[in-house]
Amino acid sequence: MANTMKAAVLESVKHFEIKEVPIPEIGEGEVLVQIKNTGICGTDWSIYNGWYSADKLPMIPGHEFSGVIAKVGKNGNGFKEGDRITADINMSCGHCYYCIRGEQLLCNNFTQLGIHTNGTYAEYVKAPASLVHHLPDNLSFEEGAFIEPLSCCIHAAKAVNARIGGSMAIVGCGLGVLHARMAVLRACAPVIIIGDNKKRLQIAKDMGADYTIDINEVADPVAEVKKLTDGRGVDYAIEAVGTTKTYEQAFAMLRKGGTLSAFGITGEQDIMQVRPFEFVLGEKKITGSCAGIGDDWPDAITLLANGRIDPKPLFSMKVPLEDLEWSLHELRRDPNLFKIFVSPEVSKREVL
């Protein structure tokens, strides 16, 4: 094996360089992974613009990935070279107050691969063997790179714990499409998805959503949701956009006693306005969810492998590392693009 690899290094805010860098050296309990695919995430756009993890630059981003094990360190958890895998990106200390309580996402030393440490927009990455998961034979490397975002939606579904027959509104038609599918699988009814992209809304409809609301055609999505729920509002709402306006709308869509699942990431200083009156007399509730961790990963793999979720309609294209920066901008320019994968193994753009 060579000593260097090609990687997309974010040298500074809005400045990627494709360069040769040392291949990561693995230690005890780690594996070296040859990258097949990395899905572009909205978090990558935030890192690129300096809104998140700017203090970690220069860095190799990328965290929605699949690959093949190239090397196994001592105590490699039973993995071997050639295994098809993905890996949980969430690393915690294991001994702080939160970790001991089983709340590893709140760990005082919480670290995410590709967000706080070098990630997968490269030919290789190292990962803790304890966080690695085998890919079933019937899953492609593209589907393997989709396990991370699906695990996040699963974590949110578990947090909101919707009852069978409960009504659900999802604000946003990015990962909101997956949230809608999860609500269908949970036997929620009706499932309503609100967004601004006809193609994505149709995909959600094809995946089982009962109603779609296009905000380009509807002046008041809150009123529309209430029309569909006999004037009450929904039992559950998931905000999957990340703006104060959409958070306030999602909260307003709730019936008395309803629960809001906070999923979309806003700016750190953003503040939503709600009336404490509604918490007290309306007994409304809010739950937060920031990532998929632990058993969310094997649950995501199980759903994909057994066909409960088919993400292929969401796959747009695959591009080489050299087109990463172009892709970040193209995803903002072209609303019909959904998931773009970056692969060090391709030399030109491929439509999926």
C-alpha positions as CSV (number, residue, x, y, z in Angstrom):
1,M,0.0,0.0,0.0
2,A,1.2,3.5,-0.8
3,N,2.0,5.9,2.0
4,T,-0.2,8.8,0.7
5,M,-3.8,9.1,-0.6
6,K,-5.8,11.7,-2.5
7,A,-8.2,13.7,-0.3
8,A,-10.4,16.8,-0.5
9,V,-9.0,19.0,2.3
10,L,-11.0,22.1,3.4
11,E,-8.0,24.3,4.0
12,S,-10.0,27.3,5.1
13,V,-13.6,28.5,4.8
14,K,-14.8,28.0,1.2
15,H,-11.5,26.8,0.0
16,F,-11.0,23.1,-0.8
17,E,-7.8,21.6,-2.2
18,I,-7.5,18.2,-3.7
19,K,-4.1,17.0,-2.6
20,E,-1.9,14.1,-1.5
21,V,-1.9,13.5,2.3
22,P,-0.6,10.7,4.5
23,I,-2.8,7.6,4.8
24,P,-4.1,7.5,8.4
25,E,-2.1,5.2,10.7
26,I,-4.4,2.9,12.7
27,G,-3.8,1.9,16.3
28,E,-5.2,-0.8,18.5
29,G,-8.9,-1.3,18.2
30,E,-9.0,0.6,14.9
31,V,-9.6,-0.3,11.2
32,L,-8.5,1.4,8.0
33,V,-11.3,1.8,5.5
34,Q,-11.0,2.2,1.7
35,I,-13.8,4.6,0.8
36,K,-16.3,3.7,-1.8
37,N,-18.9,6.4,-1.5
38,T,-19.6,9.4,0.7
39,G,-23.0,11.2,0.6
40,I,-23.0,15.0,0.7
41,C,-24.8,16.2,3.9
42,G,-26.2,19.6,4.8
43,T,-23.6,19.6,7.6
44,D,-20.9,19.7,4.9
45,W,-22.3,22.9,3.5
46,S,-22.3,24.4,7.0
47,I,-18.6,23.4,7.5
48,Y,-17.7,24.7,4.1
49,N,-19.2,28.1,4.9
50,G,-17.6,28.3,8.3
51,W,-20.8,28.1,10.3
52,Y,-19.8,24.9,12.0
53,S,-16.4,23.3,13.1
54,A,-14.4,26.3,11.7
55,D,-12.0,25.8,14.5
56,K,-11.1,22.4,13.2
57,L,-9.8,23.5,9.8
58,P,-7.9,22.4,7.9
59,M,-9.8,19.2,7.8
60,I,-11.1,16.4,5.5
61,P,-14.9,16.5,5.9
62,G,-17.3,13.7,5.0
63,H,-19.2,11.3,7.2
64,E,-22.0,9.5,5.3
65,F,-19.9,6.7,4.0
66,S,-19.4,3.1,2.9
67,G,-16.2,1.2,2.1
68,V,-14.1,-1.9,2.4
69,I,-11.7,-2.7,5.3
70,A,-8.1,-2.3,4.0
71,K,-6.3,-3.0,7.3
72,V,-7.2,-4.2,10.8
73,G,-5.4,-3.2,14.0
74,K,-4.9,-5.4,17.0
75,N,-8.2,-6.2,18.7
76,G,-10.1,-5.4,15.6
77,N,-13.4,-6.6,16.8
78,G,-13.4,-9.6,14.5
79,F,-13.3,-7.6,11.3
80,K,-11.0,-8.7,8.4
81,E,-9.6,-7.2,5.2
82,G,-12.2,-7.0,2.5
83,D,-15.2,-6.7,4.7
84,R,-17.9,-4.4,3.3
85,I,-18.8,-1.9,6.0
86,T,-20.0,1.4,7.2
87,A,-19.4,3.0,10.7
88,D,-21.2,5.0,13.3
89,I,-19.5,8.4,13.3
90,N,-20.3,9.3,16.9
91,M,-17.4,8.9,19.4
92,S,-17.9,9.5,23.1
93,C,-15.6,9.1,26.1
94,G,-17.6,6.4,27.8
95,H,-17.1,7.6,31.4
96,C,-18.6,11.1,31.8
97,Y,-21.9,11.8,33.5
98,Y,-23.8,11.5,30.2
99,C,-22.1,8.4,28.9
100,I,-22.7,6.6,32.1
101,R,-26.4,7.4,31.8
102,G,-26.5,6.1,28.2
103,E,-26.7,9.6,26.7
104,Q,-23.6,9.4,24.6
105,L,-24.7,12.1,22.2
106,L,-24.5,14.6,25.1
107,C,-20.9,13.5,26.1
108,N,-18.7,16.3,27.3
109,N,-16.0,15.1,24.8
110,F,-18.4,14.2,21.9
111,T,-16.6,13.9,18.6
112,Q,-17.9,13.0,15.1
113,L,-15.9,11.6,12.3
114,G,-15.7,14.0,9.4
115,I,-17.2,16.9,11.4
116,H,-14.7,17.3,14.2
117,T,-11.9,14.9,12.9
118,N,-10.7,13.9,9.4
119,G,-13.4,12.2,7.5
120,T,-14.2,10.4,4.3
121,Y,-13.8,12.8,1.3
122,A,-10.6,10.8,0.7
123,E,-9.4,7.4,-0.4
124,Y,-9.1,6.1,3.2
125,V,-10.3,6.8,6.7
126,K,-9.6,5.2,10.1
127,A,-12.4,4.4,12.5
128,P,-12.9,2.6,15.8
129,A,-13.6,-1.1,15.1
130,S,-16.2,-1.0,17.9
131,L,-18.3,1.4,15.8
132,V,-18.1,-0.5,12.5
133,H,-21.0,-2.4,10.9
134,H,-21.1,-5.0,8.2
135,L,-23.1,-4.2,5.1
136,P,-25.5,-7.0,4.1
137,D,-24.7,-8.5,0.7
138,N,-27.9,-7.2,-0.8
139,L,-27.0,-3.5,0.0
140,S,-25.1,-1.5,-2.5
141,F,-22.3,0.9,-1.5
142,E,-24.6,3.8,-2.3
143,E,-27.2,2.4,0.1
144,G,-24.4,1.7,2.6
145,A,-23.5,5.4,2.5
146,F,-27.2,6.3,3.3
147,I,-27.2,4.4,6.6
148,E,-26.0,7.5,8.6
149,P,-28.8,9.9,7.5
150,L,-31.4,7.1,8.0
151,S,-30.1,6.4,11.5
152,C,-30.7,10.1,12.4
153,C,-34.3,9.8,11.3
154,I,-34.7,6.6,13.3
155,H,-33.3,8.3,16.4
156,A,-35.8,11.1,16.0
157,A,-38.7,8.6,15.5
158,K,-37.7,6.8,18.7
159,A,-37.5,10.2,20.5
160,V,-41.0,11.3,19.5
161,N,-42.4,7.8,20.1
162,A,-45.5,8.3,18.0
163,R,-48.5,6.1,18.8
164,I,-50.3,4.0,16.2
165,G,-52.9,6.1,14.4
166,G,-51.4,9.4,15.6
167,S,-51.4,12.2,13.0
168,M,-48.0,13.5,11.9
169,A,-46.9,16.6,10.0
170,I,-43.3,16.9,8.7
171,V,-42.0,20.3,7.8
172,G,-39.3,20.0,5.2
173,C,-38.9,17.7,2.2
174,G,-35.1,17.0,2.4
175,L,-34.7,14.3,5.1
176,G,-38.3,15.1,5.8
177,V,-39.1,12.5,3.1
178,L,-37.5,9.9,5.3
179,H,-39.3,11.2,8.4
180,A,-42.5,10.8,6.5
181,R,-41.7,7.2,5.5
182,M,-40.8,6.4,9.1
183,A,-44.2,7.8,10.2
184,V,-45.9,5.6,7.6
185,L,-44.0,2.5,9.0
186,R,-45.0,3.5,12.5
187,A,-48.7,3.4,11.3
188,C,-49.3,7.1,11.9
189,A,-52.3,8.6,10.0
190,P,-52.6,10.9,8.4
191,V,-49.0,11.6,7.5
192,I,-48.6,15.2,6.1
193,I,-45.4,16.5,4.5
194,I,-44.9,20.2,3.9
195,G,-42.2,21.5,1.5
196,D,-41.3,23.6,-1.5
197,N,-40.1,20.9,-4.0
198,K,-42.7,19.1,-6.2
199,K,-40.3,16.2,-7.0
200,R,-39.4,15.5,-3.4
201,L,-43.0,15.9,-2.3
202,Q,-44.1,13.3,-4.9
203,I,-41.3,10.9,-3.7
204,A,-42.8,11.3,-0.2
205,K,-46.2,10.6,-1.6
206,D,-44.9,7.5,-3.4
207,M,-43.4,6.3,-0.1
208,G,-46.8,6.4,1.6
209,A,-47.5,10.0,2.8
210,D,-51.2,10.7,2.8
211,Y,-51.0,14.5,2.0
212,T,-48.4,16.9,0.6
213,I,-48.6,20.6,1.0
214,D,-46.5,22.7,-1.4
215,I,-45.8,26.1,0.3
216,N,-45.4,27.7,-3.2
217,E,-49.1,27.1,-3.7
218,V,-50.5,27.5,-0.2
219,A,-50.4,30.8,1.7
220,D,-50.8,29.3,5.2
221,P,-49.5,25.7,5.7
222,V,-50.6,25.8,9.4
223,A,-54.2,26.3,8.3
224,E,-54.0,23.6,5.7
225,V,-52.7,21.1,8.3
226,K,-55.6,22.0,10.6
227,K,-58.1,21.5,7.8
228,L,-56.8,18.0,7.4
229,T,-57.1,17.2,11.1
230,D,-60.7,18.5,11.8
231,G,-59.3,21.8,13.0
232,R,-57.3,20.3,15.9
233,G,-53.8,20.2,14.5
234,V,-51.6,17.1,14.5
235,D,-50.5,14.8,17.4
236,Y,-46.9,15.1,16.3
237,A,-44.8,17.5,14.1
238,I,-41.2,17.1,13.0
239,E,-39.3,20.2,12.0
240,A,-36.7,19.2,9.4
241,V,-35.7,22.5,7.8
242,G,-33.9,24.5,10.5
243,T,-35.3,28.0,10.5
244,T,-37.1,29.9,13.2
245,K,-40.1,30.5,10.9
246,T,-40.6,26.8,10.2
247,Y,-40.1,25.9,13.9
248,E,-42.8,28.4,14.8
249,Q,-45.1,26.9,12.1
250,A,-44.5,23.4,13.2
251,F,-45.3,24.3,16.8
252,A,-48.5,26.0,15.7
253,M,-49.6,22.9,13.8
254,L,-49.8,20.9,17.0
255,R,-53.0,20.0,18.6
256,K,-53.4,20.6,22.4
257,G,-51.2,18.0,24.0
258,G,-49.2,17.5,20.8
259,T,-45.4,16.9,20.6
260,L,-42.9,18.7,18.4
261,S,-39.7,16.9,17.4
262,A,-36.9,19.3,16.9
263,F,-34.6,17.9,14.1
264,G,-33.6,20.8,11.8
265,I,-30.4,22.6,12.9
266,T,-30.7,26.4,13.1
267,G,-28.1,29.0,13.7
268,E,-26.7,28.9,17.2
269,Q,-28.1,32.3,18.1
270,D,-31.5,31.8,16.5
271,I,-34.5,32.1,18.8
272,M,-38.1,30.9,18.1
273,Q,-41.0,32.6,19.7
274,V,-43.6,30.5,21.5
275,R,-46.1,31.3,24.2
276,P,-45.6,29.7,27.6
277,F,-49.4,29.8,27.8
278,E,-49.5,27.0,25.2
279,F,-47.2,24.8,27.2
280,V,-49.2,25.2,30.4
281,L,-52.9,25.1,29.2
282,G,-52.2,23.3,26.0
283,E,-49.7,20.8,27.5
284,K,-47.6,20.9,24.4
285,K,-44.2,19.2,24.4
286,I,-40.9,19.4,22.5
287,T,-38.2,16.7,22.1
288,G,-34.8,17.1,20.4
289,S,-32.8,14.7,18.3
290,C,-29.4,15.4,16.8
291,A,-28.0,12.1,15.4
292,G,-28.3,8.4,15.1
293,I,-26.2,6.4,17.5
294,G,-25.9,2.9,18.9
295,D,-28.7,0.6,17.9
296,D,-30.1,3.2,15.5
297,W,-27.4,1.9,13.1
298,P,-28.3,-1.8,13.0
299,D,-32.0,-0.7,12.9
300,A,-31.3,1.4,9.8
301,I,-29.4,-1.5,8.2
302,T,-32.3,-3.9,8.9
303,L,-34.9,-1.5,7.4
304,L,-32.8,-1.1,4.2
305,A,-31.9,-4.8,3.9
306,N,-35.5,-5.9,4.2
307,G,-36.9,-3.3,1.9
308,R,-38.9,-1.3,4.4
309,I,-37.2,1.8,3.0
310,D,-36.0,2.1,-0.5
311,P,-33.7,5.2,-0.8
312,K,-32.8,4.8,-4.5
313,P,-35.4,7.3,-5.7
314,L,-33.4,9.9,-3.6
315,F,-30.1,9.1,-5.3
316,S,-29.1,11.7,-7.9
317,M,-25.5,11.3,-9.0
318,K,-22.0,10.2,-8.2
319,V,-19.0,12.4,-8.7
320,P,-15.2,12.3,-8.3
321,L,-13.4,14.0,-5.4
322,E,-12.5,16.8,-7.7
323,D,-16.2,17.7,-8.1
324,L,-17.0,18.0,-4.4
325,E,-17.0,21.8,-4.3
326,W,-19.0,22.0,-7.5
327,S,-21.5,19.5,-6.0
328,L,-22.0,21.5,-2.8
329,H,-23.0,24.6,-4.9
330,E,-25.0,22.5,-7.4
331,L,-27.2,21.1,-4.6
332,R,-28.2,24.6,-3.8
333,R,-28.7,25.7,-7.4
334,D,-30.7,22.7,-8.7
335,P,-33.8,21.8,-6.5
336,N,-34.2,18.5,-8.3
337,L,-31.0,17.1,-7.0
338,F,-31.3,15.2,-3.7
339,K,-28.4,12.9,-2.8
340,I,-25.0,13.3,-4.4
341,F,-22.3,10.7,-3.6
342,V,-18.6,11.5,-3.8
343,S,-16.3,8.6,-4.8
344,P,-12.5,8.5,-5.1
345,E,-13.1,5.6,-7.5
346,V,-14.8,7.5,-10.3
347,S,-13.3,9.9,-12.8
348,K,-16.4,11.6,-14.1
349,R,-20.0,12.4,-13.1
350,E,-22.5,9.6,-13.2
351,V,-26.2,9.9,-13.1
352,L,-27.8,7.4,-10.7
